Amino acid sequence: MKINDVAKFTGITIRTLHYYDEIGLLKPSRVTESGYRIYDKKDLEILQQILFFKELDFKLNDIKYIITRPDFDKKKSLKKHKELLIKRRERLDKLIKLADDAIKGEKDMSFKEFDMTEYYNVLEEF
């Protein structure tokens, strides 16, 4: 798949894909004689991993470190991503309820919904 096709398929800009290549985060499986970057299924799987990490606010250099480690387990990583996304959704649901309560004028102030401890505990497992 050419870089233009990858950009259209994933919603990632060509410039971002060039940058990922430049920093060694996501190299295309091959480059044609005319300079076109070609990505295969394995490259797209790596890109998906990168996007999951980015969704969880990981920095690019941290993502590169994690996914290039010899002991990196894609399936285990995906399970952690899912766990963190669920925790984020639960936290957002609580924050939305807190905002609704504040809009209704309820006087009870709560700050426990802002607690990120549980999220960070799972995050450290990467």
Secondary structure, 3 states (H helix, E strand, C coil): CEHHHHHHHHCCCHHHHHHHHHCCCCCCCEECCCCCEECCHHHHHHHHHHHHHHHCCCCHHHHHHHHCCCCCCHHHHHHHHHHHHHHHHHHHHHHHHHHHHHHCCCCCCCCHHHCCHHHHHHHCCC
